[in-house]
Amino acid sequence: MATARSTPNIAFIKYWGNRNNDLRLPAADSLSMTLDTPSVEITVDHADTLSVQSFQANGSEKVLQEKDIARFQNHLDLTKEYFHQIGLASVISSSTSIILRSHIPSSIGLASSAAVFSCLARAYAGLIKDKTNLDDEQVSIIARLGSGSAARSIYGGYEALIAGEGDVIDSSYGMQVANEKHWLLHDIIIVPTQEEKKVGSTEGHALAWTSPYYRKRLDQMPRRQKECWDAIMTKDFEKLQRVVEEDCWDMHNVMQTSIPPLQYLNDETYRITDAIEELRESENIPVLYTMDAGPTVHLFCPDDAREKVLAFANAQKGCRIFETKVGRGAVLL
Ligand code: DP6
């Protein structure tokens, strides 16, 4: 038996679109910050058949749909395929039992798949640790097989998902850019709506190539990835802000021009991002925004701007606010 804990991460350079959807092999590199909270905990054990139990933040059991169970089964099958490939064919002989406890409030618009699959990958590594010691890169590959962005939450601080090339299962993996002690950035989350997102990321990724702007996006990605990486290493917030916002709008442009179009943002998102731009102009506050596959706005800022950004967030009517900061990633308990 093994238990792990992990948290979501928010991308500065977004992962959108795969070169191989079945193996979740991304079309381009991405870069993110791992959050400190909220967390999920997963306990795994060997079992004859797969069983998954999931408990929500309020302690009640969540009834999983067939497609949720199928995703865990598919992840286990791919994980076993990966183990086979690296010469560990029998470390998980038949199946597993999975008990998931999420502390992620369902209303804060934070996708839990990165936290869940990074946590599960770390727990699987713990389960087989008397037979072999997996390194973080190997654990990140197992995480990626469940959710692309989960490969990044294996690490604390700032981390990249390296796309790699080709179609082999381990050609794409996560790596740390800088650990959580490198730079204290806060993420102040403004949730304008509690609507469930209509099209999940997995279905969305598959549509990326139908946008006329997707190839142009891919051309820009290496430059953006490098600028973002450099900005983090040198703690250059202004440089970070420019490239993060450029990449965010570009991803949403691809989403909105795919067939069918995906509109994840709403009027409130645009109102809030406009207001942030004004605030930045008028008061010279270091703050940047980014949005994933939903209308939730993430405001990142260094420690000295935290209070002002929080005051701005709290002044947004009808929105829920959640505050977090850079964290340490997936750990074995
Ligand atoms: C917009 O990792 O959630 O948040 O592999 O299907 O689980 P799946 O996709 P996922 O995609 C993340 C999309 C994003 C951008 C990002 O986190 O990089």
Boltz pocket constraint, residues with backbone or C-beta under 6 A from the ligand:
constraints:
  - pocket:
      binder: B
      contacts: [[A, 9], [A, 10], [A, 11], [A, 13], [A, 14], [A, 15], [A, 16], [A, 24], [A, 30], [A, 111], [A, 113], [A, 114], [A, 144], [A, 146], [A, 147], [A, 148], [A, 149], [A, 150], [A, 201], [A, 202], [A, 203], [A, 205], [A, 291], [A, 292], [A, 293]]
      max_distance: 6.0
